[in-house]
Amino acid sequence: MIKEYLNKNEASEYMGMSLRNFSRLVKAWNIPSGKIPGGRIIFRTSDLKNLNERFFNAPEMKLQV
């Protein structure tokens, strides 16, 4: 089962790219994120999936947890 919210490392793996390139993508495409107590940044899996489908025309990816 895929988690609803992913941290930055998990999100970059979900998107199939390095953490550095994912950080660039977040800035370039203004990907929504949230900050939880403790300062960690999280991303909603549904937002990342929509980005894949809309801009990359990629099939659904499954994250191995």
N, CA, C and O of each residue as an XYZ file, in Angstrom:
260
protein
N       0.841     -1.189      0.000
C       0.000      0.000      0.000
C       0.889      1.256      0.000
O       1.875      1.331      0.734
N       0.534      2.208     -0.810
C       1.284      3.457     -0.899
C       0.790      4.406      0.185
O      -0.413      4.559      0.396
N       1.737      5.038      0.865
C       1.380      6.006      1.904
C       0.764      7.246      1.281
O       1.087      7.612      0.151
N      -0.134      7.894      2.032
C      -0.798      9.100      1.542
C       0.146     10.296      1.516
O       0.044     11.154      0.639
N       1.060     10.352      2.472
C       2.022     11.451      2.563
C       3.429     10.888      2.571
O       3.701      9.878      3.220
N       4.328     11.550      1.841
C       5.709     11.092      1.715
C       6.670     12.195      2.139
O       6.414     13.378      1.914
N       7.787     11.792      2.760
C       8.812     12.786      3.043
C       9.589     13.043      1.751
O       9.308     12.423      0.726
N      10.539     13.930      1.795
C      11.246     14.341      0.575
C      11.985     13.172     -0.074
O      11.972     13.039     -1.298
N      12.622     12.333      0.722
C      13.343     11.181      0.169
C      12.385     10.208     -0.500
O      12.648      9.736     -1.606
N      11.279      9.906      0.165
C      10.289      8.995     -0.396
C       9.667      9.575     -1.666
O       9.435      8.855     -2.637
N       9.399     10.881     -1.648
C       8.792     11.540     -2.805
C       9.728     11.510     -4.007
O       9.281     11.286     -5.131
N      11.019     11.731     -3.785
C      11.964     11.696     -4.909
C      12.057     10.279     -5.469
O      12.182     10.105     -6.681
N      11.999      9.275     -4.613
C      12.008      7.885     -5.067
C      10.722      7.580     -5.836
O      10.763      6.916     -6.871
N       9.601      8.055     -5.345
C       8.313      7.864     -6.024
C       8.351      8.456     -7.434
O       7.811      7.880     -8.378
N       8.998      9.615     -7.559
C       9.085     10.286     -8.854
C      10.191      9.702     -9.739
O      10.291     10.040    -10.919
N      11.019      8.827     -9.166
C      12.069      8.181     -9.949
C      13.227      9.090    -10.275
O      13.792      9.012    -11.366
N      13.587      9.954     -9.344
C      14.696     10.875     -9.596
C      15.511     11.079     -8.329
O      15.090     10.712     -7.232
N      16.660     11.659     -8.501
C      17.525     11.936     -7.362
C      16.882     13.008     -6.477
O      16.018     13.764     -6.920
N      17.316     13.052     -5.243
C      16.812     14.051     -4.312
C      17.108     15.460     -4.814
O      16.277     16.358     -4.685
N      18.281     15.645     -5.380
C      18.666     16.960     -5.907
C      17.739     17.391     -7.051
O      17.259     18.525     -7.074
N      17.495     16.481     -7.995
C      16.609     16.814     -9.112
C      15.165     16.990     -8.649
O      14.435     17.821     -9.190
N      14.754     16.217     -7.658
C      13.404     16.390     -7.131
C      13.267     17.770     -6.490
O      12.242     18.429     -6.662
N      14.274     18.207     -5.764
C      14.239     19.542     -5.153
C      14.111     20.621     -6.221
O      13.386     21.599     -6.037
N      14.807     20.444     -7.326
C      14.689     21.388     -8.447
C      13.278     21.373     -9.035
O      12.724     22.422     -9.365
N      12.700     20.173     -9.163
C      11.351     20.030     -9.693
C      10.335     20.716     -8.790
O       9.406     21.367     -9.269
N      10.514     20.570     -7.494
C       9.607     21.198     -6.525
C       9.592     22.711     -6.727
O       8.529     23.332     -6.722
N      10.765     23.298     -6.902
C      10.848     24.748     -7.118
C      10.288     25.151     -8.478
O       9.527     26.113     -8.579
N      10.663     24.417     -9.518
C      10.265     24.768    -10.876
C       8.763     24.653    -11.099
O       8.175     25.494    -11.779
N       8.138     23.630    -10.538
C       6.717     23.383    -10.754
C       5.867     23.797     -9.562
O       4.650     23.615     -9.582
N       6.486     24.350     -8.529
C       5.747     24.821     -7.351
C       4.850     23.715     -6.787
O       3.658     23.924     -6.557
N       5.433     22.552     -6.572
C       4.691     21.392     -6.079
C       4.241     21.654     -4.641
O       5.049     22.041     -3.798
N       2.946     21.443     -4.360
C       2.450     21.679     -3.008
C       3.124     20.763     -1.991
O       3.375     19.588     -2.260
N       3.407     21.316     -0.832
C       3.992     20.537      0.262
C       3.494     21.123      1.571
O       2.916     22.209      1.611
N       3.728     20.388      2.624
C       3.350     20.865      3.950
C       4.502     20.666      4.914
O       5.364     19.814      4.704
N       4.507     21.447      5.954
C       5.539     21.313      6.983
C       4.847     20.829      8.253
O       3.916     21.465      8.747
N       5.313     19.701      8.772
C       4.724     19.139      9.976
C       5.584     19.520     11.181
O       6.732     19.933     11.016
N       5.038     19.385     12.387
C       5.832     19.711     13.578
C       7.178     18.989     13.542
O       7.255     17.803     13.221
N       8.200     19.703     13.865
C       9.554     19.177     13.791
C      10.274     19.663     12.542
O      11.467     19.417     12.368
N       9.537     20.361     11.667
C      10.143     20.968     10.497
C      10.260     20.092      9.267
O      10.813     20.527      8.257
N       9.748     18.850      9.324
C       9.836     17.972      8.152
C       8.854     18.414      7.073
O       7.729     18.821      7.364
N       9.297     18.326      5.833
C       8.469     18.656      4.674
C       7.850     17.353      4.166
O       8.535     16.338      4.045
N       6.539     17.393      3.867
C       5.865     16.223      3.322
C       5.126     16.591      2.035
O       4.765     17.747      1.815
N       4.913     15.590      1.202
C       4.227     15.755     -0.070
C       3.081     14.762     -0.137
O       3.208     13.628      0.325
N       1.973     15.180     -0.704
C       0.821     14.301     -0.869
C       1.054     13.436     -2.110
O       1.359     13.949     -3.186
N       0.907     12.134     -1.949
C       1.117     11.200     -3.048
C       0.215     11.530     -4.233
O       0.648     11.435     -5.382
N      -1.015     11.911     -3.973
C      -1.945     12.219     -5.066
C      -1.454     13.400     -5.906
O      -1.658     13.418     -7.120
N      -0.808     14.388     -5.272
C      -0.257     15.522     -6.024
C       0.873     15.068     -6.944
O       0.975     15.517     -8.086
N       1.712     14.180     -6.439
C       2.830     13.673     -7.248
C       2.315     12.810     -8.398
O       2.836     12.881     -9.511
N       1.303     12.002     -8.133
C       0.715     11.163     -9.176
C       0.111     12.036    -10.280
O       0.304     11.772    -11.466
N      -0.621     13.077     -9.877
C      -1.215     13.992    -10.859
C      -0.145     14.675    -11.696
O      -0.323     14.854    -12.901
N       0.958     15.055    -11.076
C       2.058     15.673    -11.808
C       2.625     14.699    -12.832
O       2.886     15.072    -13.976
N       2.814     13.455    -12.419
C       3.301     12.430    -13.361
C       2.371     12.303    -14.550
O       2.814     12.331    -15.698
N       1.102     12.166    -14.281
C       0.134     11.948    -15.353
C       0.011     13.158    -16.263
O      -0.123     13.016    -17.478
N       0.054     14.329    -15.686
C      -0.150     15.546    -16.466
C       1.060     15.955    -17.300
O       0.925     16.258    -18.485
N       2.237     15.964    -16.688
C       3.412     16.508    -17.361
C       4.366     15.478    -17.937
O       5.090     15.777    -18.887
N       4.383     14.281    -17.390
C       5.354     13.294    -17.841
C       4.725     12.132    -18.590
O       5.429     11.314    -19.180
N       3.406     12.059    -18.567
C       2.691     10.995    -19.254
C       3.261      9.630    -18.870
O       3.402      8.744    -19.713
N       3.581      9.477    -17.607
C       4.171      8.244    -17.106
C       3.092      7.360    -16.486
O       2.088      7.865    -15.983
N       3.293      6.054    -16.520
C       2.342      5.164    -15.855
C       2.451      5.324    -14.343
O       3.431      5.858    -13.823
N       1.440      4.858    -13.668
C       1.441      4.919    -12.200
C       2.635      4.153    -11.666
O       2.928      3.046    -12.118
N       3.329      4.752    -10.693
C       4.486      4.114    -10.088
C       4.110      3.668     -8.687
O       3.338      4.339     -8.003
N       4.652      2.545     -8.264
C       4.365      2.035     -6.933
C       5.640      2.098     -6.107
O       6.704      1.650     -6.534
N       5.506      2.661     -4.922
C       6.642      2.793     -4.014
C       6.731      1.550     -3.147
O       5.752      1.171     -2.506
N       7.887      0.916     -3.119
C       8.102     -0.230     -2.253
C       8.452      0.277     -0.867
O       9.447      0.980     -0.689
N       7.644     -0.077      0.106
C       7.897      0.362      1.484
C       8.321     -0.802      2.326
O       8.580     -0.639      3.519
